[in-house]
Every structure is written in structure tokens, then in C-alpha cells.
Amino acid sequence: MTGRVPIPWATPILWGHEESFVLDALKSTWISGGRYVSRFEEELAAFLQVRHACAVANGTVALHAAYLGIGVERGNEIVVPGFAFMAAANIALHMGAIPVFAEVDADTWCVTAEAIERRISARTRVIVVVHTYGNVCDMDDILALARDRGVPVIEDAAEAFASRYHERFAGALATVGTYSFHATKTITTGEGGMVVTGDPAIHERVALFHSHGLRRKRHYWHEIPGHNFRLTNLQAALGCAQFERLDAIVRERKRIHRTYAAALKDVAGVRLQVFRPEVDPVLWALALELDPAAYPQGRDRVIEQLASEGIETRNGFYAASQLPIYPDCGPLPVCERLAKNVISLPTFPSLDEQQISYVSSSLAALRK
């Protein structure tokens, strides 16, 4: 390893009132629910231009709550992409539903209407699209297909908070949208999530399920067998402070995207994720596909080599067809190719130009 300060893959940025807001929540003694939770919900609903927002404990339970809000039942099929973080599929499995995996586009790495159509059946209850790495799926075609088939769509926008599609925000385009505020995400509450929808009936069910099936008007009366998916006031205080600085955070993430793209555009053997003209991405992570001809040592060895230079990177997602927990998933050639060759580079707002140059040149130097 060199004498350089190691470059992490991600680090949270606490630029604003995080400490004072969290301390205020602590001093108020409202450390479970509280006013920061409702403020966080209201501010994000206004920003995203959606009618309803429900803060939850993380992005995975956001998907669980969305399924419950829509009415997913045991035996229902849920169409999901085969290359993505597998939360949507895993929760479906836990609920007794059946995840049905669709191929993704070889350039954008997002699921397409054509791939979804090949997987829809009479048992399909919901379509889940995942806006991978901050890209946004081609929602016009997907929503047209969903309307034609009478199937609701959930957007898993965990990795795409503040990304836009035709000037509208990812997660606010379909029946329901879900977000994650994990420590590595665009804004963070440590762990946290949000469910948004324009459908009041779905929102009511989500709100009930996320808080034990209780209404505030009547203590301990369970209208439905709910869960505890609630976000705490302490976490929401952190989220409110992060949201105040969203413009600056987005600006820095876009700077990082531009700088990497410029540094890597002429590097043979490196293929950057493609973004359609109507997509204005805010990247969760800058990811790229390595050409095995240029990197015959393989992606995993490249990760090790970069680590020896003090650079932390991550492999791409595994394809569903590679995971033993999904033995009935058939072959997914594009997903499997991406799983083998995709690598994501350090991406966080305080990453400077010199660090990006070092990461990019180090990656280029590993070509054979």
C-alpha cells in the first residue's frame, strides 16, 4: 500500500445542523416519535410533489410496507429485476410471494418494459423497478405496460433519491415509491426509509401497518396485525438536517460524476453506465463495467489491486440466477455478465478532484 491516506468507498457527510437537531430531539425527550418525524415526512412529500409520505426504519421495510399497502398476498408473483440489490425479491419471499426475475438492459443496467412483459403472468400482483446506482428506468414504457395489464408499479428508488426523469423525481412516478436513507445514500438518517404514494387508500394501509395497526385516536386498539416499521425522532432529526443541505450534496455528487466520466471516457476496457437523455441522475455510486480483454485478471482481482493502493471499491450486485436462495430463477445472461464485471468506485460528496484522478489513473494502470 502507498503512503496515501486511504480512500473509502463511501462516507457520510454531516455538513449542517445534524448535531444541533439531534441534540434538540434528545433534549425534548421525544426520542421515539416526535415532531422531526412529521417534519421529515412533510418536507420530502413537498419536495417530491407527492400527496403522502410515511417515514420508516429502512429501505427494506419501506418495500415491505409498500407490498402490504398494495395488498400483496401469499402466492402472488412479483416481477423484479435480476441485477439489483435484492431487497424487493427477499421481502417477497418472506411474505410467501414469488419473485419473478426479469433481465436488465445491457447499457443502463435497469429493467425494461420489454423484459417485464416477458415475465408477466395472470398471477402478477405488482411490478417492482429498481433505479440502479441512481439511474432511472424508462418509466414511460413501463407505466404504459402496467396500465395495459392493470398491475401497480413500485419504484425502488433507494439508490436514486433526487434523480429525475423528464424533470420528475424518481420514486414519485408510479403507484408507490420507496427510498433508503442508509449511511451511504444521498441523504442519510443512519438507517431509515420512506414510502410515498399519491393513493390515499394505500397510504392509510402503509401507515397502519408501519405502526402496529394502531390509530392515534384509540390506544392499543389493533385494527390490523401490523408491524413496527417506525423511524425514530432522533433519526428524523438527522434527516431534516441532511435535507436542508440537499442542494449542496446533489451538486457535489454531480461534480464527482462529471469528473469520473471525463477521467475515464478514453480509458480502453472501461464501460460507464449509460443514462438516457431524459434522465438527470444523482448517483449513489459511480459504477462501470470492465472488459475482460483489457482486465484479464478479472474484476475481483482488480478490487484487490486497488485495495493495495489504498482505494476501496465494491463489486456489482450478484445476479439472482447466481444466488442459491433463488434456485428456480432461470439464466439471465446480461445480469450475469454485469455481476461478473461491474465495479463501483468511491463516491461521496467530499471526494476531491485529486482523489478522483488517483482512483481513475490507478484503475487505468491495471489494464494488461
N, C-alpha and C positions, 0 to 999 in steps of 0.2 A: 504493500500500500504506500502511496505517496505521502508527503508531509502535509498535504492539503487538509483543510477541515472537511470531514465527510459531508456529502450532500444527501440528505434524506429523501425518500420518495415523496413524502408529504409532511407538512407540519401545520397545525392550526395557527391562524393569525388573529391576535387579540389586540386590535388597534384602537378601540374606542372605550365605551363605558362598561365593558364587561365586568370589571371588578366592582365598580360602584353599584351597578344594577343588581348583581348577585348579592352584594352586601346589604343592599336595601331590602331585597326579598328575605334575606336571612334575619335581619333586624325586625322585620314586620311580623315574624313568627309564622307567616304563611309560606311554609316550605313544601307543602304538597300542592294543592290547588292554590289559585290566587290571581291577582289582577294582571300579572305578567303573562299568564297563560291566555286569558281572553284578549289582552293587547296583541300578543303574537298572532293569534288566530285572525283578529280583525285587520291587522296591518298586512298580513300576507294575502288575505282574501281581497282586500282593496288593490294591492299591487298586482295580483294575478288576474283581477277582474272576474272573480267567481263569486257566486252567492254565498257559499258555505265553506267553512274550513274547520277541521277538527284536529287539534294537536294530539299526537300520540307518542308512545315511548320510543319508537324507532321506525325505520322504513319498512321493516319486515312485518311488524304488526299493522302498519298502515295498509299493506296489501291484504292482510288477514281481515281487517275491519272492512276494507272495500269489498271483499268477497261476501262477507256477511251482510253488508248493506245491500248488495245486489241480489242476494239470495242464493248463492252457490250451495248446492247440496251434494251429499254422497252420490257418487256415480256420474255426476256431471263431467263433461270434458271441458278443459280449459286450454285454448291454443296459446302457446308461449314460444318465444324464440329459443333456438338450440344453442346459441352462443350469447351468453349474458351472465350476470350474477344471478344465481338460481333461486333467489328468494321466492319469486312468484310460483315456480314449479314446486318448491319444497313445501310451501304452505298449502298448496292444492293437495299434495299428497297427504299431509297431516289431516286435512279435512275429509279425506276419503274421496276427493275428486280425482280426476285422471288428467295429468298434464300431457298434452299432445304437442310434440315439438315441430316447429317449422324452421326451414332453412333461413339464413340471412343473406343479404346482398354482399357480394364479394368485395365491393368497394366501400360502401358506407358502414357495413357490419351491422346493419339494422334489418329487422324483419320487414318483408314487403307484403302488399296486398295479394300478389300472385302466390307467394309461398303460403300465406294464411289460407287462401281459398282452397288450396290443395289439401289442407288438413281439417277443414270444417266438416262437421257431420251433423246429423239430426240431434245428436246428444251435446253439441257445443253450447255451453251456457254463457261463456264470456271469452273475449279475446284480450290478451294482455300484450301490449307492445312495450319494449324496453328501449329507452333513448340512451344507447350505449356510449359511454365515455363523454356524454354531453352532446352528441349528435341527436338529431330528431328524425324519427321515421317519416315516411311520406304519408302524412295523415290524411290528406285529401282522398287518396285512393283507398286507404284502409277504412276510413269512416264511410265512404260510399259503399264499400263492400258490406260493412257491418249493418248499415241501414237496409240494404237489399236483403240481407239474411235475417234481420231482426235480432241481432246479437249485440249486447252492450260491449263497450271497449273501456278497458282500464289502461291508463298510461302510467307505467312505472318510470317516473322522472327523477328517481333517486340521484342519478348522475347528471341531471340536466337542469337543475334549478337556474332560472334566468335565461336559459336558451330560448330562442324564438323561432317560430315557424310562420311565415307570412305575417310577421310582426305580432303574432300572438304567442303567449308563453307556453312552452312545453309543460304538460300536466294539466293545462286548462282548456284543452281542445276536445276532449272526449267525455264520456259519461261520468267517469271518475278519474282523478289523478292522485298519485301518491308521491311523496318526497321523503328523502332521508337527510338528517342533519348530523350525521356521523362526523367525527373529528376531522376526517379528510375531505369533507364535502365543501361546496362553495360557501355556505354559511353553516355554522355548527352550534349545536347545543350539547356537545359531547356525544350523547346518543339522543335521538329524537326523530320525529317524523310528522307528517301532516297528510290528511286526507281532504281533498277538495272536490266539490261537485256543484252543479247547478240544479240538481234534483232534490227538492226538499224532503221527499219521502226517503230517499237513500241516506241523506244526511241525518235524518231522525233516527234511522236504524243504526247507522255508524255511531252516533252519539250515545245511544242506549247501550250498544254492545261494548263500547270502549270504557264504560263506567258501571260495570256490574248489572246492567239492565235497569238501573235506577234513574228516577227523575228527581230533581232537586226539591220539588214540591212535597214529596212524601218520603220521609226517611225509611230505609230498609224494606221498601216495597219493590220487589223484583218483577218487573213486567215481562222480562225475557231472561234466560240464563246467560248473562253477559260475562265479560272478561274485565280485567283491569289493564287497560292499554294507555292509561293517562300519562301525560307529560307533567313533570313537577314544575312548580313556580320558579325554583332555582334554575332549572334548565331553560325555561322560557325567558327568564331574565337575561341569560346569556344570549339567547336567540334574538331578543329585541335589540340588544347592543350590537350584535353582528349585523342585523338587518339595517340599522342606521348607517353602516358603512358599506352597504352593498354596492353602491356605485363605484367606490374605490376598489373593492375586491374584484368586481367584474372587469374593471379597467386593467388591473394588473394581470388577471388570468388571460385576457385577450392579448396583452403585450407579450406574455410568455408564449402563447400560441403562435403569434406572428414571428417572434424571434426564432423559435424552434423551426418553423416552416421555412424561413429564409435560410437558416443554417444547414438544413438537411435536404433542401429541394434538389440539389445537384449531386447528392451522395448516391452513387450506384448501389443497388441492392436494398434500398430502403423505400418502402411504400407507405406514405402517410394515409390515414383515414380520410375518405372523401366526404365533403359536405355539399349537399345540393344548393343551388343558388338561393332558394327560399329559406334556407336555414342560417340563422345567426347564432353560432354556438358559443356557449360558455363552458369550457372543458373542465370536467372533473379530473381527467388525466390526459396528457399528450401520449397517444399510443401510435405505434407503427408496426408494419409487417416486414420482417426480414426475409430477403430472398435467400433460400438455402444455397444457391450457387455462389453468392457473394459471402455468405457466412456458413461455410460447410461444417464448422464446429457445432452449429445448432444454437438455437435461442437460449436454452438453459445454460450452456457453456458461456455464452455472451454475458448473461446475467452475472455469472461467477467472475468473469474477467473484469467487468465494470465494477463489481464489488471490491475487487482487489485494488482498484483505483480510487476507492472511497465514494463510489456512486451507487446508491440504492435504486434498483429498478424492480419491476414486477412482471411476471409472465401474464399473458392474457387469460381469459376465462377458459376453463375446460368445456368442451362440447358436451352436451347432455348425453350423447351416444358413447362417451368415454367413461361416464360415471356409473359405477356398479349399482347405485340406488335406482337407476332407470334402465333395467335390463330389457324392457320392451321397446326402447327407443331404437328405431332403425338407423341406418347410416345417414350421416349429414356431412357430405364431403367438404362443403365450404366452411362450416363450423369447425370441422376437424383440422382443416388447413390453418385456419386462424388460431385455433388453440395451440397448434404446434409452433407458430411463427410470430405471434404478436408479442410485443414487449411494450410496457409503458414506462415513461421516463419521469424524473422528478417534476412535479407540477404543484406549486404553491405560490401565493402572491408575493412573498418576499424573495423569491428566487431572482438573482440578478443576472445581468447580461453576461458577465464573465463566467458565471457558473453554467449558464446555458451553453455558452461557447465551449467550455471544457467538456460538458457531457456530450455535446454533438461531435466534437473532434475526437473524443475518446471512442465513441461508437464507430465513427468512420474509420479509425485506425485499426479496428479489429477485423476489417474485411481481409479475405485471403486472396 
